[in-house]
Amino acid sequence: MGLFWSMQPSPGQSLGQRLDTENVTTPHLVDISVHEGHVDVMGEDTLPRLALTCVEWWYMADGVKRMPVKEGLIRGTLFLPPGPGKFPGVLDMYGVLGGLTERRAALLASRGFAALALAYFNYDDLPKDVTDIDLDYFEEATDWLLRQPSVLGPGVGALGISKGGEIALAMAVHLDKVAAVISISSPTVIATAPLPYKDSLLPAAQ
């Protein structure tokens, strides 16, 4: 999908915006047009249009199952690929805005992973502030994912961006069942606040 990831902001557009969605069950609809001559991105689009098509950009492949999760303390959405499995499991976490973000987990399931989009604060009845989380929650989520019949053990991966990547690294250090980690744009240490785990407190970097 290089046509999309290589896009640049339009003149005057606010920087830092994402081509995003809140509903992964419906596609982005993207109009692609071909015009006569050369279109100047700084000018008006006034050249004659030769062709136009609408491209559907889907997050979920055909047959991917989406299942909201509210089990014990765990809050999130599980995405499973088509077929009986078993599939490698991944916990997918985002950053300091909190809430629940499903798009990456849906894409992972479309490529053969059992992906749990995991909320951990500022969602449903979870803590409202990121400083109130603990590592025990992520251990419970890891154990829950491994108990699913479609998930291949004995370990799972942890994928996170920003604060989620920081947590993924902490999971790799302290949780034996986390077998692989991808940490994107995150600190390599516990930052912001200490992270409770069982009867101890994992200190934040000074």
Secondary structure, 3 states (H helix, E strand, C coil): CHHHHCCCCCCCCCCCCCCCCCCCCCCEEEEEEEECCCCCCCCCCCCCEEEEEEEEECCCCCCCEEEEEEECCEEEEEEECCCCCCEEEEEEECCCCCCCCCHHHHHHHCCCCEEEEEECCCCCCCCCCHHHCCHHHHHHHHHHHHHCCCEEEEEEEEEEECHHHHHHHHHHHHCCCEEEEEEECCCCCCCCCCEEECCEEECCCC
